[in-house]
Amino acid sequence: MNHSQIDSPAAQCEVPVVHATSCQRCGACVEQGERYCRSCGAEQAIAAEVRPGAVPLPRYFRCENCGAEVAVDPDQRSYRCAFCDSTYVVQFSPEQTGRQPPEFVIGFAVTPEEALEKFRTWLGRRALFSPGDLHTAQVEDKLKGVYVPFWSFSMLARSRWSAIIGEHWQRTETYTTVVGGKTVVKTRTVTETEWWPLSGRHHSYYSGYLVSGSRGLPQRWADRIMPFHLAGLKRYEPLYLAGWLAEEYSIDRDAALRASQQEFLARERAACAAFMPGDTHRNLQVETTFEHVNSDLVLLPVYLLSYRYRNRVYRFLVNGQTGKVAGEKPLSVWRILAAVAAVLALIATVALIFARG
């Protein structure tokens, strides 16, 4: 994704200053004085005029357990990590880190109430196999909306490939067999494959793969709530974060770039395989280099719920844009064994009834 714009100094002087806030329902910009959101129609509270310097700066915490770094409300005196349910956190100053600021953001479209209802529905599935004392974890109040940093890369892949190409052809052959005690002559079609070496070039442009910039949200978990619809990206403004937690990235651009290139290498190899002529191929070798690499740091809306049950951390996620859910929950071994025993007993009873009948 490549975003660039050139403005003349005169044009920059003509840009009006717009005072805006974010819609608490969908995250879209709402200009000062507007009663209804232009994006979702939700009624807005008319805020009092805010004087420069009246808004307190956020406080920043780093979780020493999972590495997540989050900006929180300045009035918040204690903090529990939304990623791992740890209370072992330390405060830090983002000015000391020299991190790249975010460039784009997608606002929350799923409300906290809707996210909580999705959690209750998900937790109720297969509740028969959940421990009877799970309610003691008191987990619902731990569901938090967090803007999680992701890296988005776009790049051109240029490849040289070589392979052994196979092309099928058919021939008819005669053979003898015994049918009814008699020797008969029959014909059959045999498929042969002709092989020859071939090499060439391939190039393709790749984008849209999102790499988690959070150590607290591993990529395997982030992939479970994909996709995000990137057409909804908006230029980042701090007002989007009003009322929400926001994490600083803890995976830098270089590490995220390597992860993105591994994904694009796999896609490029698959593209080369699909590009092969003939009917089949073998020994495909692909050498790829990347050019014109561009990156964007984006903040994406995620509801996180982490809770501990018997010294193990369980996690539940909601895509704050689409509502897709993913999670894990404890299972009771004894309840599972009891259910299996009940099924086996039922089968044995039915078999006994049929045997006597």
N, C-alpha and C positions, 0 to 999 in steps of 0.2 A: 504494500500500500504506500503510495508516494503522494504526499500532500505538499504542495508548494504554492506560494502566492507572492507576487511582487506588486507593491503599492508605491506610488509616487509620494513624496513628502506632502504635496498639496492635498492628495486624496486622504492621507492620514489625518490631516488637520480637519477635514470635513466630517469625520466619523463622529456621530453624536454619542454622548455618554448616556448609557441606559442603566438605570438602577433596577435590578431584578432579584428575585428569589427563586427557589425551586419548588415545584408542586410536590406536596407530601405524598400524593398518590402515585404519580408516574415519573417524577423527577424532571419534567420539562421546565424550561425557563418561564417564569411568570413576571411580567413587568410590574413595577411598583404601582399600586392603585387598582390593578385588575382584580375583579371579584371572582372570575371563573378562569380555569386553565384552558388555554386554546387547544391543547392536545387531547385531554380526556374529559374536559367539562366539569371537573370537580370544583366545588366552591372553595375559595381561598379566604384565609383570615387576613384582614387588612392590618399589616404590621405598622407599628409606629416608626417614625423616621429614625434611622440609625446614624449617629454622628461618627465621623472618622475617629478611630481609636477606641470606640465604645465596645467593640466586639472583642472579647478576650481571646487570646491565642490558644490553640489546642495544646494538650499535653501529649507526649509521646512515650509509649512503653514498648519494651522489648521483652519477649518471653524467653527466659533462659532455658526452657524445656524444649520447645519446638522451633524457636528462632523467629516467630512472627513478630512484626513491628507495626504497631497500630497507633493512630491518632485518636484520642478520646476526648470527651467533654472536659473542659478545664475545671469544672466543678466536681468531677468524679474523683472521689478520694481513694477508692479501692477499685481494683480491676482483676477480673478473672478472664483468662485467655479463652476466646471463642473457638480456637482451633484445637486445643488439647485439654481444656478444662483445668489448666494449671493456674495457681495463684502466685507462682514464683516469677515476678516480672521486675524489670528495672526501668527507670526513666532515662531518656536520652534526648539530645537536641538534634533535630534534623539539619541544622546549619553546620554541624560538625561533620556530617557524612558526605556532603557534596553530591547528593544523589540527583539524578535527572528528574525533573518534574513531569507529571503525567501530561499527555497530549490530548487524549480523548476519553470520553466517559459514556456509559449507557446507564440511564436512570432506572430506578426500581419501578417496575410495573406491577409486581405482586406486593400486596399490602402485608404488613405483619400479621394481621388477623387471618388472611388467606394462607400465609405460610404456616401458621400454627395449626390451622385446620388440616392442611396437607400432612403435617407431622402426626397428628392424631389418627388420621386415616391410615397412614403408613404403619404406625405402631400397632394399630388394631389388626393388621393382616397377620395371619398365623399366630394370633395371640395365644392360642391353645398351647404352643410350644415355648412361650416366654415364661421366665421365672415368675412365680406368684408374688414375690416381693419387689418386682421391678418398680412399682409406684413409689417406693421409698427413695428412689434416686432423685425425685422432684426435679425433673428435667425441663419442663415446659418453659420456665422462666429464663432458661439459658439460651433460648433461640434469639440470635442477634443478626441484624442486617449489617453486612460489611461490604465496603467497596474493596475488592481484591485486585491487586495489580497483575496484569498479564502483558506479555510481550507479543507483539504481532509483527511478523517479518514478511517481506516480499523480496523475491530474488529470481534471477534468470539462471536456469540450469543448462549448461552445455555439456554434452556427453559424446564420447566415442564408444561404440559398441562393436562386439564381434560375437559370432555364434555359428553353430552348425545348423543349417536350415534343412528341414526334411519336407519332401513333397511326395504325397501318396499317388500311386498309380495301380491299376488293377489289371490282372491277366486271368485268362481262363485255362484251367488245366484238366486233364482227364485222369481218372484213377479207377481201379477195379475194386470191387467189394463183393461180398457174398450175401445174397438176399434169398431166403427160402431154400437154401441148399444149392443155389445156382450162383455162378460167378457172372456179375454184370459190370458193365462199363458205365461210369457216370462222369459228369463234369461239375466243377465247382470254381467259384471266383476267389482268387487269392489277392490280398492287398500287399503290395510291396512299397517300400519307402526309399527314395533316392536322396542321398545326403550330399551337401556341398557347403564349403565355408563361405561366409559372407560377413562384411563389416560395413560400417557407415557412421553417420552422425545423427544426433537428435538434440533438439533443444525445446524447452518449455518454460513458461513463467509460472511460479508458484506463489501463493499467498493465502491468507485466511486461517493458518494454523496458529492457535493460541497456546503459548507456553506460560504456565503458571510462574509468576514472579514471587511466590510466597513459599517459604520453607514449611509453613504450617499447613499448606494445601498442596500435597504432592500431586504430580501430573496425573497419576493413575486415578486420583479422586476427581481432579478437575475434568478429565475426559468423560467421567460418568454423568456429568450434568451438561455436557455439550449437546447441541451447539448454542452459541449466542448468535443472534442475527446482527451482523456487523453493519447492516444498512441503518441501524438505529444509533450509530455512533454520533456523538456531538462533541464539538470542541470543548475541552475541559475548562470549567470555571469553578472556583472554590465553592460557590453557592450550591452546587449539586450535592456537596457533602453535608449540608446542614441537617442535623438530626440523625446522622448515621456514623458508624465507625468507619474508619478508612485506614487501610494497612499500607505501610511503606514497603517497597519491594526489598526482599532479602536475597533474591537470586539476580545477579547482575546480568547485563546485556550479553556479555561474552558467553557465559554459561548457557543462557537461554538460546543464543544463536546456535551453539553446538547441538542443542536438543532439537531445534527447528530444522537444522540441516540434516540430521539423521532421519527425521520424518520425510523431508523432501527427497532425500536419497532413495528411500524405499518407494516413494511415489514415482520417481524418475525411472527406477529399474522396472517397475510394473508398466510404466508407459512404454519403455523400450520393448518389453516383452510383447505387449499388445501391438506394437508397430511392426514386429517381425513378419516378413512375407512367408509364403509357403503354408503348409498344413501343421507343422510342428517345428520345434527347435530344441537344441540342447547346448550345454556349455556356454551359456550366455555370460559374457564379461562386459561390464559397464564401468567406464571411468568418467567421473563427473566433476566439473568445477562450477563454482557459483560466481556470478557477476551481478553488479547493480543491486547490492544488498541494501535494503531500506528497513527501518524498524520504527515502530510506534509503541509507546508505553500507554496502555489503556487501563482504566478502572472499570471493573465489571461488577454488577450487583449479585451478591450471594448471601443467602441466609445460612448461618452456621449454628449447629447445636452439637456440642461435645459434652459427654457426661461419663462419669466413672461408675462402673458397677463391678464390685468385687475386685478392685485394683486393676481393672482393665478399662481403657478409654474406648468408647464407642462414638461414632460420628454420624450426623445426619445433615444433608445439604439440600438446598432448594435453589434452583436457578431463578434469580430475582427478576429476570426478564420474561422467561417462558413458563416458569412453574415446574419444570422437570425436577424430579426428586431422586435422591440416591442416599443410601445409608446402610448401616449395619446395626444389629441389635443382639443382645445376649439370648441364647437358647438354653432351655432346661433339658439336660441329658435325661433326667428321670422322667420328665413328661414325654419326651420322644420315645423312650423305651416302653413306657406304659401304653402309648398309642400303638406302637408296633405289636406289643403283646395282645392288645385288645383286637387288633385286626387278625392276628394269627388265630386267636381263640374263636373269632367269628367264622373264619374259614374252616377250622376244624369242626365246629358245630354243624355247619352246612354240609360238609363232607359226610359226617356221621349220619345226618338225617337222610341223605340220599343213599347211603350204604344200607341202612335199615329198610328203606323203601324198596 
